[in-house]
Amino acid sequence: MALRVVVGAGGTGVPTALRFADAGDEVRLISRRGTGPDHPRITRIAADATDTDRLTDLTTGAATLLNCAMPPYDRWPREWPPLAASLLTAAERTGADYVIVGNFYGYGPVTGPLTEDLPMAPTSVKGRVRAQMWEDALAAHRAGRVRVTEVRASDLLGARAASVFGFVVLPAVLAGDVVRYPGDLDAPHPWTYTGDVAATLTAVSNSDVAWGRAWHVPSPNASVRQVATLLAEITGAPMPKLERLSRAAVTELGRSDPIIAELPEVMYLDEQPLFLDSTVTEQTFGVTASPLRKMLEEMVAAAQA
């Protein structure tokens, strides 16, 4: 039995806490409001993770500190740096291994499959934020101050998943409305199940070979149209009608919505085929991608509840 500290009680933090707890570990699940599942081995704690002294106290004795936090999308440049610095410092002070949930923004536009050995080459503000977080953690690892690793996911599906699909496609399909999506509707794209993020996080946390590098969460590829059609099939909704939102349209919508205003700089991820290579994760840890149907069924059940 080990103590795990999970920061963030959202789409990736909750399934990760549950996975550790179900395996017999003790979990401190930290969020600003102290929310989370009711489980005998999960202690829900309301705390501000930017309070480094408080976070250090809560992390003392832990084997792993997991960064599953997610500041509001439109406030990343302001809120991520102090939060990431606090988490890294707490891990260094306590000797806990540090595991970060990341994404693909740091790679920038890529031609060909996304592999973990790609250099950080961000072209967006949010990409530079994510790249700097990883580079700071990796520098601490190389200096011998802490063991770190990053688990990188694509667009999330599953209960509590925060993604454009969940905000735009799911409610439109359930309501029988036209789906207006900011990207190529027929380009292959990887979709990551929140439960598979949790499986990868727990696997790397228990490994001696995971540290000092990143890992990709195994994720199936499908187009937005294919996923929306499967969602309609699962729910019995009418066959969805999809329209592609142009950059100009998204920019105009962003004038009245601060979250949508953040999308144009990362729309390159949805404007062409995107292929994820997770071979190393699969071969090293035995983690495989869950079926899309499972992800969507869980997402629908959560939305209807």
LUMRO-40260 format. One record per residue (C-alpha): residue number from 1; residue in one letter; x, y, z. Coordinates in pm, 1 decimal. Layout:
 num residu        X        Y        Z
 NUM      a        X        Y        Z
...
This chain:
 num residu        X        Y        Z
   1      m      0.0      0.0      0.0
   2      a    128.7    344.6    -95.2
   3      l      5.7    698.7    -49.5
   4      r    -80.7    881.5   -371.1
   5      v   -163.7   1251.0   -391.6
   6      v   -382.2   1345.2   -687.8
   7      v   -432.4   1714.4   -761.7
   8      g   -748.1   1779.7   -961.9
   9      a  -1090.4   1616.8   -918.8
  10      g  -1200.1   1633.8  -1281.3
  11      g  -1208.9   1403.1  -1581.7
  12      t   -866.3   1247.0  -1526.3
  13      g   -817.3   1299.6  -1152.4
  14      v  -1127.1   1110.0  -1037.5
  15      p  -1071.5    787.3  -1236.7
  16      t   -704.3    794.6  -1138.2
  17      a   -787.3    827.7   -768.9
  18      l  -1039.6    545.5   -796.6
  19      r   -794.5    319.5   -977.9
  20      f   -528.0    365.2   -710.9
  21      a   -780.7    322.0   -430.1
  22      d   -931.7      8.1   -580.2
  23      a   -578.3   -136.2   -596.8
  24      g   -537.5    -82.2   -222.5
  25      d   -350.8    248.8   -211.7
  26      e   -445.0    543.9      5.9
  27      v   -531.6    854.8   -196.7
  28      r   -548.6   1222.5   -107.1
  29      l   -760.6   1388.2   -374.9
  30      i   -698.9   1763.3   -371.1
  31      s   -915.4   2027.2   -536.8
  32      r  -1026.7   2377.2   -453.5
  33      r  -1374.1   2258.6   -351.1
  34      g  -1274.2   1923.8   -202.7
  35      t  -1499.6   1726.0   -436.1
  36      g  -1460.9   1368.3   -551.2
  37      p  -1597.6   1015.3   -515.3
  38      d  -1699.9    852.9   -189.3
  39      h  -1443.9    574.9   -134.2
  40      p  -1300.1    439.0    191.4
  41      r   -941.7    488.2     71.1
  42      i   -990.8    832.3    -84.3
  43      t   -963.6   1141.2    134.3
  44      r  -1110.8   1447.5    -35.0
  45      i   -925.3   1764.8     58.1
  46      a  -1017.1   2125.6    -23.3
  47      a   -692.2   2315.1    -80.8
  48      d   -531.8   2562.2   -317.2
  49      a   -245.9   2375.1   -485.8
  50      t    -62.4   2702.8   -551.7
  51      d     -6.0   2722.6   -175.1
  52      t    324.5   2536.5   -189.5
  53      d    367.8   2497.8    186.6
  54      r     18.7   2351.9    223.9
  55      l     71.0   2122.6    -74.4
  56      t    404.8   2011.1     66.3
  57      d    238.1   1915.7    393.1
  58      l    -28.5   1718.4    207.6
  59      t    231.1   1542.6    -10.0
  60      t    468.9   1446.2    271.0
  61      g    494.7   1068.1    286.3
  62      a    347.1   1014.9    -59.4
  63      a    504.5    786.4   -316.9
  64      t    359.4    986.9   -605.4
  65      l    223.9   1335.4   -669.9
  66      l      1.3   1341.6   -977.7
  67      n    -83.4   1661.6  -1161.0
  68      c   -435.0   1609.5  -1299.0
  69      a   -527.2   1975.2  -1254.7
  70      m   -682.0   2190.2  -1526.4
  71      p   -711.1   2568.6  -1487.9
  72      p   -979.8   2742.5  -1692.8
  73      y   -883.3   2717.6  -2059.8
  74      d   -875.1   3091.5  -2117.8
  75      r   -652.1   3151.9  -1814.9
  76      w   -370.3   2904.8  -1882.7
  77      p    -91.7   3164.1  -1935.6
  78      r   -170.1   3325.4  -1602.3
  79      e   -267.4   3029.5  -1384.8
  80      w    -60.7   2732.7  -1507.8
  81      p    290.9   2865.7  -1428.8
  82      p    240.7   2921.5  -1052.6
  83      l     39.7   2600.8  -1019.5
  84      a    297.7   2390.7  -1204.2
  85      a    582.6   2548.6  -1007.1
  86      s    407.9   2469.8   -678.7
  87      l    351.6   2105.8   -771.6
  88      l    710.0   2059.1   -886.5
  89      t    844.4   2223.6   -571.6
  90      a    625.4   2008.1   -346.4
  91      a    752.3   1693.8   -519.9
  92      e   1114.2   1807.6   -480.0
  93      r   1067.3   1892.0   -111.6
  94      t    899.6   1563.1    -22.0
  95      g   1078.1   1316.6   -248.7
  96      a    753.3   1208.3   -415.1
  97      d    768.7   1102.3   -778.3
  98      y    597.3   1361.7   -998.9
  99      v    357.9   1258.4  -1279.0
 100      i    200.0   1515.6  -1510.9
 101      v   -104.1   1480.4  -1735.6
 102      g    -12.3   1658.3  -2059.4
 103      n   -130.0   1691.7  -2417.9
 104      f      9.7   1745.9  -2768.4
 105      y     17.9   2125.8  -2780.1
 106      g    390.7   2136.7  -2710.5
 107      y    474.4   1953.5  -3033.3
 108      g    321.9   2219.6  -3254.3
 109      p    204.4   2119.9  -3605.3
 110      v    346.0   1780.2  -3702.4
 111      t    357.1   1597.5  -4033.5
 112      g    341.5   1226.2  -3968.8
 113      p    263.5   1025.6  -3654.9
 114      l    297.0   1185.2  -3312.0
 115      t    571.6   1007.3  -3119.4
 116      e    704.6   1080.9  -2771.5
 117      d   1053.7   1166.2  -2898.7
 118      l    933.9   1467.3  -3098.3
 119      p   1095.1   1793.7  -2982.1
 120      m    896.1   2068.1  -2815.5
 121      a    816.7   2315.1  -3096.3
 122      p    498.7   2498.2  -2991.2
 123      t    338.6   2757.2  -3215.2
 124      s     59.8   2860.6  -2976.3
 125      v     46.8   3043.6  -2644.8
 126      k   -103.9   2739.0  -2473.2
 127      g    153.4   2515.3  -2638.0
 128      r    436.2   2725.6  -2498.7
 129      v    280.9   2703.7  -2153.0
 130      r    264.6   2324.6  -2169.3
 131      a    614.1   2294.2  -2315.9
 132      q    763.3   2511.0  -2042.3
 133      m    593.7   2303.8  -1773.3
 134      w    751.8   1988.3  -1910.4
 135      e   1093.2   2143.5  -1967.0
 136      d   1104.2   2276.5  -1609.0
 137      a   1010.2   1936.4  -1468.8
 138      l   1258.7   1757.2  -1693.7
 139      a   1536.8   1995.1  -1586.7
 140      a   1464.4   1910.0  -1221.7
 141      h   1472.5   1539.9  -1308.8
 142      r   1806.1   1567.9  -1487.7
 143      a   1949.1   1760.6  -1194.2
 144      g   1856.4   1470.6   -967.7
 145      r   1607.9   1668.2   -758.1
 146      v   1298.3   1460.3   -841.5
 147      r   1178.0   1180.6  -1070.2
 148      v    929.3   1307.2  -1328.8
 149      t    730.1   1178.1  -1621.0
 150      e    444.5   1307.8  -1838.6
 151      v    146.5   1117.1  -1976.7
 152      r     10.4   1285.8  -2290.0
 153      a   -350.0   1252.8  -2403.8
 154      s   -557.5   1370.5  -2698.1
 155      d   -916.5   1501.3  -2692.3
 156      l  -1084.0   1341.6  -2391.2
 157      l  -1398.8   1129.0  -2391.5
 158      g  -1564.6    977.0  -2086.1
 159      a  -1743.9   1094.6  -1773.0
 160      r  -1644.3   1450.7  -1672.6
 161      a  -1420.3   1479.4  -1979.8
 162      a  -1347.3   1840.3  -2069.6
 163      s  -1313.8   1863.3  -2447.9
 164      v  -1462.1   2039.7  -2747.7
 165      f  -1645.8   1718.6  -2835.9
 166      g  -1818.4   1713.3  -2499.1
 167      f  -1908.7   2080.3  -2513.1
 168      v  -2016.0   2095.6  -2879.5
 169      v  -2098.0   1753.8  -3028.4
 170      l  -2258.6   1567.1  -2738.5
 171      p  -2535.0   1818.2  -2654.7
 172      a  -2611.4   1883.5  -3022.5
 173      v  -2650.4   1513.5  -3103.6
 174      l  -2864.2   1448.1  -2795.2
 175      a  -3087.4   1743.0  -2887.6
 176      g  -3108.7   1646.2  -3255.3
 177      d  -2949.3   1975.4  -3356.8
 178      v  -2693.4   2046.3  -3628.6
 179      v  -2339.4   1976.8  -3506.8
 180      r  -2111.4   2270.0  -3582.3
 181      y  -1749.7   2165.9  -3524.7
 182      p  -1425.0   2364.7  -3562.9
 183      g  -1225.4   2129.6  -3784.6
 184      d  -1222.3   1875.7  -4066.7
 185      l  -1523.8   1654.0  -4008.5
 186      d  -1372.4   1354.5  -4189.1
 187      a  -1004.9   1367.1  -4087.3
 188      p   -885.1   1080.9  -3864.0
 189      h   -820.1   1202.5  -3509.9
 190      p   -717.0   1030.8  -3183.2
 191      w   -969.4   1021.7  -2897.4
 192      t   -850.9    945.0  -2544.4
 193      y  -1064.2    775.1  -2281.9
 194      t  -1029.8    923.8  -1935.1
 195      g  -1011.0    571.0  -1795.6
 196      d   -714.6    494.9  -2021.6
 197      v   -541.2    808.4  -1892.0
 198      a   -590.1    668.4  -1540.7
 199      a   -456.6    328.7  -1648.4
 200      t   -145.0    488.0  -1795.9
 201      l    -91.6    713.7  -1493.4
 202      t   -108.6    423.7  -1250.8
 203      a    118.7    211.0  -1470.1
 204      v    394.8    471.6  -1492.0
 205      s    362.6    553.0  -1121.7
 206      n    438.9    191.1  -1034.6
 207      s    727.2    155.3  -1280.2
 208      d   1101.7    198.3  -1244.2
 209      v   1150.5    270.4  -1616.4
 210      a    893.5    547.5  -1665.7
 211      w   1097.7    843.9  -1548.9
 212      g   1263.1   1123.8  -1741.2
 213      r   1047.3   1093.0  -2053.1
 214      a    690.1   1120.5  -2180.0
 215      w    434.0    852.3  -2267.1
 216      h    134.7    861.1  -2498.7
 217      v   -201.2    726.3  -2383.1
 218      p   -326.5    465.2  -2633.5
 219      s   -616.6    625.7  -2820.7
 220      p   -827.3    503.1  -3116.4
 221      n   -847.6    711.1  -3434.2
 222      a  -1178.7    815.1  -3589.2
 223      s  -1322.5   1120.5  -3759.4
 224      v  -1561.8   1359.0  -3588.8
 225      r  -1834.7   1238.0  -3823.4
 226      q  -1772.7    873.7  -3729.1
 227      v  -1777.8    947.8  -3356.5
 228      a  -2089.6   1163.8  -3382.5
 229      t  -2265.4    892.5  -3583.6
 230      l  -2174.4    627.9  -3324.8
 231      l  -2302.2    859.3  -3051.0
 232      a  -2636.9    891.6  -3230.3
 233      e  -2655.8    513.9  -3269.2
 234      i  -2592.7    461.1  -2897.1
 235      t  -2850.6    717.7  -2786.9
 236      g  -3114.6    652.5  -3052.7
 237      a  -3083.7   1012.3  -3169.1
 238      p  -3142.1   1108.9  -3534.0
 239      m  -2849.8   1071.1  -3771.3
 240      p  -2651.6   1388.3  -3703.0
 241      k  -2603.4   1665.2  -3954.5
 242      l  -2257.2   1818.8  -3930.5
 243      e  -2124.5   2154.2  -4047.0
 244      r  -1763.2   2264.1  -4038.9
 245      l  -1690.6   2589.9  -3861.9
 246      s  -1422.9   2794.2  -4036.3
 247      r  -1149.2   2978.8  -3849.6
 248      a  -1326.2   3303.1  -3929.0
 249      a  -1651.6   3172.7  -3781.5
 250      v  -1477.8   3046.5  -3467.4
 251      t  -1300.0   3379.7  -3427.3
 252      e  -1630.5   3563.8  -3456.5
 253      l  -1796.4   3335.8  -3199.5
 254      g  -1500.2   3395.3  -2971.6
 255      r  -1583.5   3763.9  -2948.6
 256      s  -1860.0   3672.1  -2704.1
 257      d  -1714.9   3353.0  -2553.2
 258      p  -1369.4   3354.6  -2387.7
 259      i  -1329.3   2977.3  -2417.8
 260      i  -1410.5   2964.1  -2790.4
 261      a  -1175.0   3259.0  -2837.3
 262      e   -888.8   3025.6  -2738.1
 263      l   -958.0   2767.6  -3010.3
 264      p   -819.9   2923.8  -3331.3
 265      e   -453.2   2893.8  -3228.5
 266      v   -483.9   2515.7  -3183.6
 267      m   -727.0   2440.7  -3466.4
 268      y   -436.2   2295.8  -3667.1
 269      l   -487.6   1978.5  -3462.0
 270      d   -832.5   1932.5  -3618.7
 271      e   -774.5   2064.3  -3969.1
 272      q   -577.3   1767.0  -4101.8
 273      p   -537.6   1395.1  -4026.6
 274      l   -370.0   1337.7  -3690.5
 275      f   -218.6   1003.7  -3599.2
 276      l    -97.7    908.3  -3253.5
 277      d    176.6    651.0  -3201.0
 278      s    145.4    487.5  -2857.1
 279      t    346.2    176.8  -2939.1
 280      v    602.7    230.0  -2663.7
 281      t    334.9    273.4  -2395.3
 282      e    151.1    -37.5  -2510.6
 283      q    465.5   -250.8  -2524.4
 284      t    609.5   -124.4  -2195.6
 285      f    299.6   -120.6  -1975.5
 286      g     43.4   -335.3  -2155.7
 287      v   -207.0    -48.8  -2167.9
 288      t   -437.7    -60.0  -2470.1
 289      a   -703.9    176.0  -2599.6
 290      s  -1062.5    120.7  -2492.5
 291      p  -1337.3     99.5  -2758.0
 292      l  -1498.6    426.0  -2862.1
 293      r  -1839.1    283.2  -2776.7
 294      k  -1737.2    238.0  -2413.0
 295      m  -1612.6    597.9  -2391.9
 296      l  -1932.7    737.8  -2540.1
 297      e  -2166.4    521.3  -2333.9
 298      e  -1998.2    643.9  -2016.2
 299      m  -2011.6   1003.2  -2139.5
 300      v  -2383.1    977.2  -2220.3
 301      a  -2465.0    815.5  -1885.3
 302      a  -2285.7   1096.2  -1701.6
 303      a  -2459.2   1364.4  -1908.5
 304      q  -2804.2   1212.0  -1853.2
 305      a  -2739.5   1172.2  -1480.5
